[in-house]
Amino acid sequence: MELLEQTVFGPQTEYSAVMDQIRGDRDVYDQFLGLSEPMQKELVEFCMGVRGVKMTYDPFFKFVFDPEVNPERLEDLIGLCLGRLESGDFVNVEIQRFGYLFPGARCACYSSDLLMRQYSQVRARTRKEKRRFSYGDIKKVYTIVLMQQSPKEFHDHPGEYLHYARQVFNTGLNCDMLSLPAPCMRPPEEICRTAGFL
């Protein structure tokens, strides 16, 4: 575990060495003093190598998983949650510090939005190519929601981190509905550490 932590966070640095470095640059030190005490502590611990960045903060998540810079990272994360995807499937990854009320409804809205955007793109493309539109051209969409703090309904399933949802008919009819929300409550730091991103 210690080797993994060194690989993830780098070699640890003493508190005094970090503070000397911060105090060594007047502008940096002034900015540091402008932070709240908890933020100062968090920054120092990050610089010491004792903690990582909070992956539930949009800027960090977008930086680490930017598909244009490191597409394999996002692909690996999606693979951990969903397994192998069919070519052309669409995935929406949402990250939330707090799992707000109505997570099921929110997932359905995220998936519907992604499905409608794809529908518009396919319609426009078929018009431009002067060919007939087919719903068969629309690929499946998946929604992955990563929550740092999940709402109470998730606490009824301790130890379960991945929750898959799908639409079903009361008659048992098997009909591909394209929209496949897959809310995931597993703490993002745990997923990232498992995948070797941190």
Backbone as a chain_set.jsonl record, in Angstrom:
{"seq": "MELLEQTVFGPQTEYSAVMDQIRGDRDVYDQFLGLSEPMQKELVEFCMGVRGVKMTYDPFFKFVFDPEVNPERLEDLIGLCLGRLESGDFVNVEIQRFGYLFPGARCACYSSDLLMRQYSQVRARTRKEKRRFSYGDIKKVYTIVLMQQSPKEFHDHPGEYLHYARQVFNTGLNCDMLSLPAPCMRPPEEICRTAGFL", "coords": {"N": [[0.826, -1.191, 0.0], [1.981, 1.206, 0.746], [3.843, 1.652, -1.302], [2.075, 1.989, -3.442], [0.809, 4.367, -2.593], [3.008, 6.115, -2.723], [3.464, 6.05, -5.46], [1.096, 7.116, -6.365], [0.739, 9.626, -4.978], [3.293, 10.687, -4.954], [6.614, 11.291, -3.562], [6.637, 11.778, -0.013], [6.665, 14.91, 1.689], [8.057, 16.929, 4.256], [6.17, 18.913, 6.606], [7.35, 21.344, 7.391], [9.138, 21.826, 5.28], [7.398, 22.233, 3.129], [6.047, 24.533, 4.023], [8.205, 26.312, 4.146], [8.764, 26.551, 1.441], [6.379, 27.726, 0.507], [6.377, 30.141, 1.948], [8.621, 31.206, 0.822], [8.047, 32.561, -1.518], [6.705, 35.586, -1.946], [4.254, 36.417, -3.193], [2.884, 33.969, -3.471], [2.713, 33.268, -0.798], [1.109, 35.343, 0.216], [-1.281, 34.769, -1.137], [-1.779, 32.286, -0.03], [-2.246, 32.986, 2.66], [-4.656, 34.217, 2.3], [-6.452, 32.168, 2.092], [-8.956, 30.083, 3.671], [-8.601, 28.507, 6.913], [-9.129, 25.648, 6.815], [-8.756, 25.245, 4.041], [-6.077, 26.022, 3.74], [-4.849, 23.998, 5.218], [-5.593, 21.77, 3.678], [-4.277, 22.353, 1.246], [-1.568, 22.341, 2.081], [-1.329, 19.679, 2.949], [-1.764, 18.398, 0.52], [0.502, 19.283, -0.901], [2.409, 18.088, 0.679], [2.069, 15.487, 0.006], [0.31, 13.806, 1.231], [-2.384, 13.685, 0.721], [-4.689, 13.555, -2.008], [-6.057, 15.413, -4.83], [-9.431, 16.646, -4.803], [-11.527, 14.757, -6.488], [-14.164, 15.182, -7.049], [-14.53, 17.771, -7.62], [-15.25, 19.871, -10.243], [-13.156, 21.228, -11.873], [-10.826, 19.671, -11.345], [-11.637, 17.049, -12.025], [-12.26, 17.377, -14.743], [-9.752, 18.099, -15.697], [-8.141, 15.821, -15.146], [-9.534, 13.811, -16.515], [-9.812, 14.692, -19.129], [-10.962, 14.152, -22.291], [-9.745, 14.923, -24.642], [-7.096, 15.267, -24.12], [-6.143, 13.039, -22.607], [-7.536, 10.497, -23.645], [-7.675, 7.784, -23.005], [-7.893, 7.594, -20.241], [-10.519, 8.388, -19.533], [-11.891, 6.475, -20.992], [-11.051, 4.161, -19.663], [-12.155, 4.607, -17.128], [-14.894, 4.61, -17.754], [-15.061, 2.013, -18.689], [-14.605, 0.623, -16.291], [-16.999, 1.103, -14.982], [-19.024, 0.323, -16.795], [-18.158, -1.746, -18.413], [-17.273, -3.228, -21.578], [-18.084, -1.178, -24.34], [-20.35, -0.865, -27.129], [-19.394, 0.094, -30.421], [-19.706, 3.515, -31.033], [-21.575, 4.082, -29.065], [-22.977, 6.412, -26.747], [-21.825, 8.231, -23.936], [-22.498, 9.834, -20.923], [-20.901, 11.442, -18.375], [-21.429, 12.392, -15.185], [-20.502, 14.303, -12.397], [-20.783, 14.67, -8.967], [-20.598, 16.36, -5.923], [-22.478, 16.165, -3.923], [-25.144, 13.959, -3.757], [-27.955, 14.919, -5.015], [-31.508, 15.454, -4.353], [-33.923, 13.216, -5.787], [-32.366, 11.35, -7.506], [-32.851, 9.366, -9.466], [-34.68, 10.529, -11.271], [-33.122, 12.653, -12.13], [-31.041, 11.285, -13.451], [-32.518, 10.118, -15.509], [-33.258, 12.426, -16.89], [-30.712, 13.411, -17.68], [-29.918, 11.335, -19.4], [-31.968, 11.437, -21.304], [-31.557, 13.969, -22.381], [-29.051, 13.616, -23.614], [-29.744, 11.669, -25.475], [-31.614, 13.078, -27.057], [-29.982, 15.098, -28.1], [-28.267, 13.558, -29.671], [-30.155, 12.465, -31.43], [-30.963, 14.797, -32.823], [-28.549, 15.421, -34.108], [-28.194, 13.149, -35.744], [-30.501, 13.325, -37.35], [-29.967, 15.764, -38.693], [-27.613, 15.059, -40.038], [-28.502, 12.98, -41.748], [-30.274, 14.385, -43.347], [-28.514, 16.165, -44.607], [-26.93, 14.355, -46.01], [-28.792, 13.482, -47.695], [-30.374, 11.173, -47.286], [-32.563, 8.627, -46.037], [-33.92, 8.955, -42.798], [-33.321, 6.887, -39.954], [-34.293, 5.296, -37.008], [-32.643, 3.336, -36.182], [-30.108, 4.282, -36.571], [-29.468, 5.626, -34.332], [-27.518, 5.488, -31.478], [-26.966, 3.628, -28.411], [-27.303, 5.253, -25.226], [-25.581, 6.082, -22.259], [-25.62, 6.95, -18.859], [-23.507, 7.987, -16.373], [-23.224, 8.599, -13.045], [-21.272, 9.987, -10.669], [-20.973, 10.169, -7.239], [-19.928, 11.924, -4.407], [-21.042, 12.169, -1.86], [-23.699, 10.316, -1.205], [-27.316, 10.238, -1.624], [-29.873, 9.381, 0.854], [-31.365, 7.061, 0.011], [-29.523, 5.378, -1.169], [-28.071, 4.399, 0.906], [-29.345, 2.248, 1.9], [-28.23, 0.081, 0.782], [-25.619, -1.034, 1.712], [-22.14, -1.301, 1.003], [-22.521, -1.764, -1.675], [-21.603, -0.348, -4.634], [-21.93, 0.19, -7.327], [-24.699, 0.86, -9.228], [-26.947, -0.31, -11.434], [-29.317, 0.622, -13.86], [-32.254, 0.01, -15.803], [-34.781, 0.226, -18.298], [-37.862, -1.465, -18.03], [-40.557, -3.514, -19.187], [-43.879, -4.166, -18.029], [-44.909, -6.55, -18.948], [-42.812, -8.126, -19.577], [-41.799, -7.85, -22.051], [-39.094, -7.586, -24.256], [-37.428, -4.933, -25.25], [-35.318, -2.746, -26.842], [-34.523, 0.237, -25.386], [-32.714, 2.256, -25.75], [-31.859, 4.352, -23.929], [-29.915, 4.146, -21.167], [-29.547, 4.635, -18.1], [-26.975, 4.611, -15.701], [-26.499, 4.988, -12.694], [-23.894, 5.686, -10.435], [-22.649, 5.268, -7.309], [-20.235, 5.013, -6.108], [-17.438, 6.283, -4.4], [-15.604, 8.713, -6.177], [-12.794, 8.967, -5.807], [-12.08, 6.424, -4.962], [-12.692, 4.847, -7.197], [-10.945, 5.986, -9.064], [-8.499, 5.449, -7.874], [-8.527, 2.665, -7.928], [-8.391, 2.272, -10.664], [-5.902, 3.216, -11.138], [-5.479, 5.892, -11.672], [-4.91, 7.788, -9.811]], "CA": [[0.0, 0.0, 0.0], [2.867, 2.374, 0.818], [4.383, 1.854, -2.647], [0.983, 2.552, -4.23], [0.636, 5.761, -2.194], [4.117, 6.894, -3.276], [3.242, 6.147, -6.894], [-0.057, 7.98, -6.574], [0.918, 10.983, -4.462], [4.677, 11.13, -5.009], [7.295, 11.157, -2.274], [6.113, 12.691, 0.998], [7.52, 16.033, 2.077], [7.762, 17.387, 5.612], [5.367, 20.129, 6.743], [8.227, 22.524, 7.446], [9.693, 22.056, 3.932], [6.316, 22.812, 2.319], [5.815, 25.904, 4.497], [9.359, 27.117, 3.708], [8.586, 26.818, 0.017], [5.265, 28.681, 0.374], [6.841, 31.442, 2.468], [9.732, 31.674, -0.008], [7.538, 33.404, -2.602], [5.796, 36.524, -1.275], [2.924, 36.366, -3.823], [2.278, 32.685, -3.103], [2.411, 33.322, 0.635], [-0.055, 36.227, 0.376], [-2.463, 34.008, -1.574], [-1.971, 31.245, 0.975], [-2.865, 33.615, 3.828], [-6.029, 34.565, 1.935], [-7.291, 30.966, 2.154], [-9.478, 29.706, 4.989], [-7.715, 27.531, 7.579], [-9.256, 24.3, 6.244], [-8.151, 25.206, 2.702], [-4.628, 26.044, 3.941], [-4.471, 22.641, 5.653], [-5.752, 20.885, 2.522], [-3.192, 22.652, 0.307], [-0.298, 21.873, 2.648], [-1.339, 18.208, 2.905], [-1.58, 18.016, -0.877], [1.921, 19.518, -1.224], [3.199, 17.106, 1.433], [1.881, 14.167, -0.59], [-0.515, 12.973, 2.097], [-3.732, 13.598, 0.169], [-4.809, 13.926, -3.414], [-7.054, 16.439, -5.124], [-10.81, 16.167, -4.69], [-11.983, 14.468, -7.842], [-15.552, 15.61, -7.249], [-14.534, 19.178, -8.034], [-15.235, 19.893, -11.711], [-11.873, 21.524, -12.539], [-9.9, 18.543, -11.217], [-12.148, 15.927, -12.809], [-12.109, 17.704, -16.166], [-8.334, 18.09, -16.025], [-7.63, 14.455, -15.116], [-10.226, 12.947, -17.475], [-10.054, 15.408, -20.388], [-10.858, 13.168, -23.374], [-8.913, 15.399, -25.746], [-5.696, 15.166, -23.706], [-5.889, 11.647, -22.221], [-8.794, 9.768, -23.876], [-7.657, 6.448, -22.393], [-8.318, 7.671, -18.841], [-11.979, 8.373, -19.49], [-12.309, 5.154, -21.49], [-10.823, 3.19, -18.588], [-13.156, 4.876, -16.096], [-16.173, 4.122, -18.278], [-14.95, 0.557, -18.706], [-14.779, 0.127, -14.926], [-18.412, 1.212, -14.607], [-19.957, -0.279, -17.749], [-17.605, -2.825, -19.228], [-17.002, -2.842, -22.97], [-19.194, -0.544, -25.048], [-20.428, -1.055, -28.571], [-18.881, 1.25, -31.147], [-20.646, 4.594, -31.283], [-22.426, 4.371, -27.917], [-22.722, 7.701, -26.118], [-21.747, 8.163, -22.477], [-22.479, 11.104, -20.208], [-20.379, 11.253, -17.027], [-21.743, 13.508, -14.297], [-19.823, 14.162, -11.117], [-21.46, 15.511, -7.99], [-20.146, 16.224, -4.54], [-23.638, 15.746, -3.133], [-26.199, 13.345, -4.549], [-29.147, 15.694, -4.71], [-32.782, 14.75, -4.34], [-34.42, 12.635, -7.025], [-31.279, 10.925, -8.41], [-33.389, 8.609, -10.608], [-35.24, 11.487, -12.228], [-32.0, 13.405, -12.712], [-30.37, 10.391, -14.407], [-33.388, 10.0, -16.68], [-33.148, 13.687, -17.645], [-29.396, 13.45, -18.315], [-29.927, 10.395, -20.518], [-32.882, 11.96, -22.323], [-30.891, 15.091, -23.04], [-28.02, 13.062, -24.496], [-30.456, 10.987, -26.554], [-32.198, 14.094, -27.954], [-28.89, 15.753, -28.855], [-27.836, 12.611, -30.69], [-31.254, 12.404, -32.398], [-30.856, 16.01, -33.658], [-27.354, 15.291, -34.95], [-28.447, 12.118, -36.754], [-31.479, 13.895, -38.302], [-29.273, 16.76, -39.515], [-26.66, 14.357, -40.905], [-29.213, 12.26, -42.809], [-30.775, 15.397, -44.308], [-27.367, 16.67, -45.376], [-26.511, 13.282, -46.906], [-29.964, 13.183, -48.537], [-30.801, 9.787, -47.118], [-33.708, 8.459, -45.15], [-33.632, 8.833, -41.372], [-33.703, 5.63, -39.33], [-34.003, 5.249, -35.574], [-31.555, 2.377, -36.029], [-28.84, 5.015, -36.586], [-29.232, 6.201, -33.003], [-26.787, 4.552, -30.621], [-27.34, 3.621, -27.002], [-26.689, 6.272, -24.379], [-25.382, 5.685, -20.879], [-25.337, 8.05, -17.942], [-22.784, 7.573, -15.177], [-23.204, 9.684, -12.07], [-20.364, 9.716, -9.556], [-21.349, 11.015, -6.113], [-19.065, 11.829, -3.233], [-21.958, 11.901, -0.756], [-24.924, 9.84, -1.84], [-28.542, 10.458, -0.862], [-30.208, 8.312, 1.81], [-31.844, 5.807, -0.568], [-28.376, 4.529, -1.498], [-27.518, 3.84, 2.141], [-30.039, 0.985, 2.154], [-27.453, -0.957, 0.089], [-24.213, -0.849, 2.115], [-21.155, -2.115, 0.299], [-22.819, -1.775, -3.107], [-21.154, 0.936, -5.156], [-22.401, 0.381, -8.694], [-26.129, 0.59, -9.33], [-27.336, -0.255, -12.839], [-30.755, 0.758, -14.084], [-32.708, -0.144, -17.175], [-36.228, 0.286, -18.401], [-38.488, -2.767, -18.259], [-42.001, -3.519, -19.422], [-44.581, -5.018, -17.066], [-45.231, -7.835, -19.58], [-41.591, -8.868, -19.843], [-41.363, -7.551, -23.41], [-37.706, -7.157, -24.338], [-37.379, -3.914, -26.301], [-34.187, -1.856, -26.601], [-35.005, 1.597, -25.202], [-31.576, 3.137, -26.027], [-31.407, 5.12, -22.785], [-29.534, 3.225, -20.109], [-28.857, 5.334, -17.018], [-26.254, 3.733, -14.784], [-25.954, 5.806, -11.62], [-22.795, 5.045, -9.724], [-22.421, 6.058, -6.101], [-18.904, 4.731, -5.584], [-16.655, 7.518, -4.307], [-14.709, 8.84, -7.333], [-11.402, 8.724, -5.463], [-11.896, 4.975, -4.903], [-12.672, 4.355, -8.587], [-9.709, 6.459, -9.698], [-7.36, 4.723, -7.285], [-8.623, 1.299, -8.457], [-7.967, 2.282, -12.063], [-4.523, 3.67, -11.232], [-5.396, 7.275, -12.129], [-4.395, 8.627, -8.714]], "C": [[0.869, 1.253, 0.0], [3.462, 2.69, -0.554], [3.317, 2.472, -3.557], [0.793, 4.026, -3.888], [1.77, 6.624, -2.74], [3.955, 7.079, -4.776], [2.138, 7.146, -7.19], [0.244, 9.416, -6.184], [2.341, 11.516, -4.576], [5.319, 10.994, -3.641], [6.748, 12.183, -1.279], [7.162, 13.724, 1.386], [7.111, 16.469, 3.479], [6.984, 18.7, 5.583], [6.246, 21.372, 6.665], [8.802, 22.85, 6.06], [8.64, 22.692, 3.024], [6.098, 24.261, 2.715], [6.972, 26.831, 4.106], [9.211, 27.5, 2.237], [7.471, 27.85, -0.214], [5.7, 30.064, 0.817], [7.941, 32.05, 1.602], [9.31, 32.565, -1.166], [6.434, 34.28, -2.019], [4.373, 36.464, -1.867], [2.176, 35.085, -3.437], [1.852, 32.726, -1.635], [1.198, 34.217, 0.91], [-1.345, 35.511, -0.034], [-2.803, 32.922, -0.557], [-2.678, 31.811, 2.198], [-4.314, 34.015, 3.559], [-6.984, 33.383, 1.96], [-7.826, 30.759, 3.567], [-8.533, 28.682, 5.602], [-7.877, 26.119, 7.025], [-8.625, 24.191, 4.845], [-6.627, 25.252, 2.795], [-4.131, 24.644, 4.303], [-4.526, 21.681, 4.465], [-4.612, 21.09, 1.519], [-1.861, 22.108, 0.807], [-0.228, 20.346, 2.596], [-1.176, 17.692, 1.478], [-0.103, 18.153, -1.267], [2.836, 18.535, -0.492], [3.102, 15.712, 0.812], [1.052, 13.232, 0.265], [-1.946, 12.843, 1.601], [-3.705, 14.031, -1.283], [-5.823, 15.046, -3.591], [-8.442, 15.817, -5.018], [-11.39, 16.007, -6.084], [-13.429, 14.876, -8.102], [-15.646, 17.097, -7.573], [-14.345, 19.202, -9.549], [-13.865, 20.186, -12.325], [-10.889, 20.359, -12.484], [-10.347, 17.382, -12.091], [-11.927, 16.173, -14.295], [-10.646, 17.679, -16.587], [-7.811, 16.659, -16.129], [-8.232, 13.601, -16.231], [-10.538, 13.649, -18.793], [-9.862, 14.45, -21.563], [-9.994, 13.626, -24.543], [-7.431, 15.288, -25.413], [-5.317, 13.715, -23.408], [-7.154, 10.816, -22.413], [-8.833, 8.413, -23.184], [-8.111, 6.483, -20.937], [-9.834, 7.593, -18.729], [-12.517, 7.029, -19.977], [-12.151, 4.097, -20.404], [-11.851, 3.365, -17.466], [-14.518, 4.339, -16.526], [-16.175, 2.597, -18.301], [-15.125, -0.056, -17.327], [-16.253, 0.111, -14.536], [-19.315, 0.376, -15.506], [-19.444, -1.509, -18.47], [-17.393, -2.327, -20.646], [-18.249, -2.281, -23.63], [-19.18, -0.941, -26.515], [-19.936, 0.225, -29.239], [-19.989, 2.277, -31.376], [-21.579, 4.891, -30.127], [-22.006, 5.691, -27.284], [-22.737, 7.54, -24.605], [-21.678, 9.577, -21.924], [-21.99, 10.808, -18.799], [-20.654, 12.525, -16.241], [-21.017, 13.253, -12.988], [-20.444, 15.149, -10.149], [-20.857, 15.273, -6.62], [-21.269, 15.688, -3.675], [-24.669, 15.147, -4.073], [-27.511, 14.008, -4.181], [-30.387, 14.826, -4.681], [-33.126, 14.238, -5.732], [-33.313, 12.174, -7.972], [-31.776, 10.151, -9.625], [-33.924, 9.53, -11.684], [-34.128, 12.281, -12.906], [-31.269, 12.561, -13.756], [-31.196, 10.254, -15.678], [-33.302, 11.266, -17.534], [-31.804, 13.788, -18.355], [-29.376, 12.549, -19.543], [-30.812, 10.897, -21.653], [-32.251, 13.106, -23.096], [-29.845, 14.588, -24.034], [-28.657, 12.366, -25.698], [-31.026, 11.99, -27.557], [-31.117, 14.836, -28.744], [-28.399, 14.843, -29.974], [-28.888, 12.516, -31.806], [-31.16, 13.601, -33.359], [-29.668, 15.918, -34.61], [-27.581, 14.281, -36.072], [-29.434, 12.637, -37.8], [-30.794, 14.878, -39.248], [-28.322, 16.078, -40.505], [-27.383, 13.635, -42.046], [-29.819, 13.227, -43.826], [-29.654, 15.873, -45.214], [-26.906, 15.626, -46.404], [-27.637, 12.826, -47.831], [-30.322, 11.689, -48.493], [-31.888, 9.731, -46.054], [-33.249, 8.278, -43.697], [-34.109, 7.477, -40.859], [-33.353, 5.703, -37.836], [-32.892, 4.246, -35.279], [-30.179, 3.04, -36.048], [-28.501, 5.607, -35.222], [-28.621, 5.131, -32.108], [-27.291, 4.636, -29.185], [-26.651, 4.771, -26.273], [-26.635, 5.743, -22.952], [-25.122, 6.944, -20.063], [-24.664, 7.458, -16.712], [-22.758, 8.782, -14.26], [-22.325, 9.238, -10.91], [-20.715, 10.692, -8.439], [-20.372, 10.826, -4.966], [-19.918, 11.493, -2.009], [-23.313, 11.553, -1.356], [-26.144, 10.127, -0.975], [-28.939, 9.203, -0.078], [-30.667, 7.015, 1.165], [-30.707, 4.858, -0.933], [-27.809, 3.83, -0.262], [-28.23, 2.553, 2.562], [-29.299, -0.194, 1.531], [-25.972, -0.812, 0.435], [-23.284, -1.802, 1.367], [-21.389, -2.235, -1.19], [-22.484, -0.387, -3.664], [-21.641, 1.222, -6.563], [-23.861, -0.042, -8.769], [-26.536, 0.77, -10.788], [-28.85, -0.176, -12.946], [-31.055, 0.498, -15.549], [-34.225, -0.082, -17.155], [-36.761, -1.101, -18.698], [-39.988, -2.591, -18.462], [-42.662, -4.477, -18.444], [-44.891, -6.403, -17.627], [-44.0, -8.702, -19.804], [-41.081, -8.683, -21.262], [-39.926, -7.043, -23.383], [-37.571, -6.207, -25.524], [-36.281, -2.922, -25.956], [-34.665, -0.407, -26.544], [-33.907, 2.654, -25.378], [-31.021, 3.859, -24.81], [-31.143, 4.188, -21.613], [-28.812, 3.965, -18.986], [-28.192, 4.334, -16.086], [-25.666, 4.574, -13.662], [-24.915, 5.025, -10.831], [-22.504, 5.861, -8.483], [-21.033, 5.855, -5.525], [-18.1, 6.024, -5.511], [-15.636, 7.595, -5.444], [-13.246, 8.561, -7.008], [-11.109, 7.227, -5.445], [-11.825, 4.38, -6.313], [-11.353, 4.739, -9.242], [-8.49, 5.717, -9.157], [-7.351, 3.3, -7.838], [-8.082, 1.236, -9.867], [-6.525, 2.744, -12.236], [-4.379, 5.09, -11.733], [-4.802, 8.175, -11.074], [-3.164, 7.979, -8.126]], "O": [[0.546, 2.242, -0.658], [3.574, 3.857, -0.93], [3.614, 3.368, -4.347], [0.633, 4.853, -4.786], [1.528, 7.75, -3.176], [4.27, 8.143, -5.309], [2.226, 7.925, -8.139], [0.025, 10.33, -6.978], [2.569, 12.697, -4.315], [4.655, 10.627, -2.671], [6.434, 13.314, -1.651], [8.363, 13.453, 1.407], [5.937, 16.383, 3.839], [7.122, 19.496, 4.654], [5.926, 22.33, 5.962], [8.937, 24.022, 5.708], [8.953, 23.588, 2.24], [5.978, 25.129, 1.85], [6.751, 27.996, 3.774], [9.497, 28.631, 1.845], [7.618, 28.747, -1.044], [5.424, 31.053, 0.138], [8.171, 33.259, 1.639], [10.148, 33.26, -1.739], [5.369, 33.79, -1.645], [3.397, 36.462, -1.118], [0.987, 35.12, -3.119], [0.764, 32.273, -1.281], [0.356, 33.883, 1.744], [-2.371, 35.631, 0.636], [-3.973, 32.676, -0.263], [-3.606, 31.193, 2.72], [-5.107, 34.138, 4.492], [-8.197, 33.567, 1.861], [-7.22, 31.206, 4.541], [-7.749, 28.057, 4.888], [-6.876, 25.444, 6.783], [-8.03, 23.167, 4.509], [-5.947, 24.589, 2.012], [-3.129, 24.169, 3.77], [-3.616, 20.876, 4.268], [-4.05, 20.123, 1.004], [-1.113, 21.488, 0.051], [0.807, 19.782, 2.242], [-0.526, 16.671, 1.252], [0.47, 17.255, -1.883], [3.909, 18.192, -0.988], [3.951, 14.857, 1.062], [1.071, 12.017, 0.067], [-2.657, 11.942, 2.045], [-2.823, 14.768, -1.722], [-6.376, 15.559, -2.618], [-8.597, 14.601, -5.13], [-11.702, 16.984, -6.765], [-13.867, 14.91, -9.252], [-16.743, 17.617, -7.777], [-13.392, 18.623, -10.072], [-13.441, 19.457, -13.223], [-10.196, 20.086, -13.464], [-9.541, 16.795, -12.813], [-11.464, 15.29, -15.018], [-10.33, 17.283, -17.708], [-7.117, 16.32, -17.087], [-7.544, 12.77, -16.824], [-11.45, 13.23, -19.505], [-8.75, 13.985, -21.813], [-9.558, 12.804, -25.349], [-6.596, 15.222, -26.315], [-4.3, 13.22, -23.893], [-7.795, 10.458, -21.424], [-9.907, 7.938, -22.815], [-8.661, 5.499, -20.444], [-10.367, 6.826, -17.927], [-13.49, 6.511, -19.43], [-13.016, 3.236, -20.241], [-12.355, 2.382, -16.922], [-15.209, 3.687, -15.744], [-17.179, 1.968, -17.969], [-15.72, -1.126, -17.192], [-16.703, -0.797, -13.837], [-20.278, -0.221, -15.023], [-20.225, -2.239, -19.079], [-17.339, -1.119, -20.878], [-19.339, -2.838, -23.497], [-18.143, -1.303, -27.07], [-20.056, 1.311, -28.674], [-21.073, 1.941, -31.854], [-22.321, 5.871, -30.19], [-20.827, 6.044, -27.283], [-23.559, 6.805, -24.058], [-20.902, 10.408, -22.395], [-22.6, 10.004, -18.094], [-20.17, 13.601, -16.591], [-20.931, 12.114, -12.528], [-20.613, 16.325, -10.471], [-20.633, 14.134, -6.21], [-21.043, 14.855, -2.797], [-25.027, 15.763, -5.078], [-28.109, 13.692, -3.152], [-30.332, 13.626, -4.948], [-32.661, 14.781, -6.734], [-33.314, 12.567, -9.139], [-31.193, 10.259, -10.704], [-33.656, 9.337, -12.869], [-34.186, 12.547, -14.107], [-30.917, 13.062, -14.824], [-30.657, 10.27, -16.785], [-33.275, 11.187, -18.762], [-31.751, 14.206, -19.512], [-28.881, 12.94, -20.6], [-30.448, 10.793, -22.825], [-32.394, 13.201, -24.315], [-29.765, 15.077, -25.16], [-28.152, 12.47, -26.815], [-30.933, 11.781, -28.766], [-31.311, 15.163, -29.915], [-28.147, 15.299, -31.09], [-28.542, 12.49, -32.987], [-31.267, 13.428, -34.573], [-29.77, 16.294, -35.778], [-27.204, 14.527, -37.218], [-29.239, 12.422, -38.996], [-31.011, 14.834, -40.459], [-28.239, 16.474, -41.668], [-26.926, 13.675, -43.188], [-29.873, 12.929, -45.02], [-29.819, 15.972, -46.43], [-26.539, 15.972, -47.527], [-27.467, 11.914, -48.64], [-30.538, 11.049, -49.522], [-32.089, 10.671, -45.285], [-32.307, 7.536, -43.419], [-35.157, 6.979, -41.269], [-32.256, 6.12, -37.463], [-32.268, 4.313, -34.22], [-29.196, 2.448, -35.6], [-27.372, 6.039, -34.99], [-29.139, 4.019, -31.996], [-27.957, 5.597, -28.801], [-25.563, 5.204, -26.653], [-27.54, 5.041, -22.502], [-24.478, 7.882, -20.533], [-25.192, 6.538, -16.088], [-22.321, 9.863, -14.656], [-22.604, 8.235, -10.253], [-20.754, 11.902, -8.659], [-20.033, 9.699, -4.603], [-19.551, 10.627, -1.214], [-23.984, 12.403, -1.942], [-26.037, 10.247, 0.246], [-28.415, 8.114, -0.313], [-30.39, 5.945, 1.709], [-30.917, 3.647, -0.999], [-27.148, 2.798, -0.372], [-27.777, 1.853, 3.468], [-29.693, -1.344, 1.726], [-25.157, -0.505, -0.436], [-23.618, -2.964, 1.135], [-20.535, -2.758, -1.904], [-23.026, 0.62, -3.209], [-21.754, 2.384, -6.952], [-24.21, -1.168, -8.414], [-26.476, 1.88, -11.318], [-29.571, -0.839, -12.199], [-30.22, 0.735, -16.422], [-34.862, -0.308, -16.126], [-36.195, -1.832, -19.511], [-40.594, -1.64, -17.969], [-42.07, -5.489, -18.07], [-45.113, -7.339, -16.859], [-44.117, -9.87, -20.176], [-40.07, -9.27, -21.649], [-39.583, -6.174, -22.582], [-37.6, -6.641, -26.676], [-36.311, -2.319, -24.884], [-35.158, 0.123, -27.54], [-34.164, 3.84, -25.168], [-29.802, 3.966, -24.676], [-32.054, 3.519, -21.127], [-27.583, 3.928, -18.923], [-28.791, 3.321, -15.727], [-24.466, 4.85, -13.663], [-25.071, 3.826, -10.598], [-22.145, 7.034, -8.589], [-20.693, 6.487, -4.525], [-18.085, 6.788, -6.476], [-14.882, 6.646, -5.658], [-12.528, 7.986, -7.827], [-10.032, 6.797, -5.857], [-10.994, 3.512, -6.584], [-10.718, 3.915, -9.9], [-7.564, 5.399, -9.903], [-6.29, 2.779, -8.182], [-7.4, 0.281, -10.238], [-5.978, 2.679, -13.336], [-3.299, 5.482, -12.174], [-4.243, 9.223, -11.399], [-2.571, 8.516, -7.191]]}, "num_chains": 1, "name": "protein.A"}
